[in-house]
Amino acid sequence: MSTPARTALVSTAGHCKVACGFCFRADRAHGFLSIDTYTRALSRLKETGVEGVCLTGGEPTHHPQLRQLVRLAHQFGMAVSMVTSARTEAEVTALAEVEHLLTNVTVSADSEGAMALGRTTRTVASAVATLLAVDVPAKVLHLTYLDVAEEEAAQIAGLVAGTGIEVQLSPVLLNEQGLIRAGGSLQDSVKLREADTATLAGRFRLSNAYRSYLDDLRRMQLSDDEGHPCRSATLYMSAEGEIRRCPYGVDGVSVQAPRAEIRGFLEAPSKDRVGPDCAAICRPASHACAAA
């Protein structure tokens, strides 16, 4: 039997204007999550024991019915959190309008090296500004990093010091095309990540759980180990209404399917295996890092 799910990551749109050059997302499509699909999903998820949802991208603040998405989850007795890249005045305003209904807001940012590779503009300073502009019980800066210099690490630590903002770290994971674009090998990227870890450890207290995750990541990338079966307690639902155990999972079930079919899918042993991509996004919150 699979791990019982208590939370669900819900994609509010099949597209994302950030268009990170290092994004591996497979279910890109046009259009926003419909209210009908979302309502049916909440009903089915509640029946299976899900207690909270996290609204994610595309970009949640772009959804024309964001407030309704949040309120509907509350009507089903679910806690609501959000992962966002909100930076513009309109995006931050949309976020602020639902802040009192959220338990947690995570704002994504990229290090200078990650921005150069991914062709993004999600600076840490602008992410911190967004987090400081909203009033929620918990605030998290999610930093995707690559090739971090000592000076940059010091600047990041300075931006979050004394703010109460938690920091979660995720190294950039390069696929074959990314390695070619970066001009290096897989072994080179692993060495760079180890150097980044040492640099960040000089400014942040890296938890044992996060270090263990990095060790697992190294093993998965450099060995032929196919990984253990997925044990995530967080489900994923695409904007088109397909429930999977992971955004990168190959098996799923539509929320339009009969209750018995949905229940059968969730109770059956997972066929998905943990790989570098999903290990990065499905790790527990305890893998976050605290500013020194």
Phi, psi and omega in degrees: 000144183281167178293128178299135181270135178246342178224161179223133175269119187246119177281124182271351179202152179270007181224162181212125182285343178294318175052056180303134178291346180251014180280133179256007188306132187262340189256045179287138180199171179270154174099159179262159173299128181278152180296321180298313179296317182296316180298316178297320179297316179301318179298313181291320180293320179299319180297334182266001176104005178291132185250348181201154177235149174241118180278129183226192190282186347358236178240112184304324183290350177273347182292127184294346181235041184302313181302320180293323177301316182292314183294323179298319178298320178296323179297334176268008178076025183254142172286151183231131173233175184212142170247124188217158171247023185307128178224318185289164179301317181296319181293315181293324177297316178299321178294316181296331182291341179241009185302324182290351181255001184252144177268339186200140173232127175248126178249129183275143177215161180235144174290171182300318179294321179292321178296319180295317181289316184272355181057047179246172178229030183273079183288158177294319181300317180289329177293316178297321178299319177296315181297323180288341182275350182242153181247097179227157182300325182224134180236134183229132171262117178259111184256117170269124191232154176200130175055061183272124178275161180303317182296319180294318179300320179295320179296318180297314179299322179293325181292328183262349183300129176075007182264344185081005179279127175279155180239129173241135184249142174219118177289148174294131176251120185263130171277187185300318179294321179296321178296319178296316180295324180280348177075034181214180179258174176299319179297322178297318182293324178294317178297320179296319179296322178294323177293320177298321179300316179297320180294313181293326180295340177285344182238342182232152174273104180278123183292158176299324180295321179292318178297323178296320177300317179296322177297316179297320180298315179299316180297315181296324183282329187256000179236174179267010180298125183279356177087157180277163179300148180302132178234021183294140176265010178244123176275168176230137174235125179286166180294343179268000174092025176260126178269127175227170177276348184198147177303335182260005180292154181262340181253143179201177178217140181285145176292346177278352181289160177301152180308316183298323180291318178296314180298319180297320178297316184287332181273340181288151176303140182290138174267348181284145177248147180284125177237180181305320183296305185283337175297330181286325186259346183254009181287155181296160179298339181294350178276006177290163181240140182259140178296140181287000000 
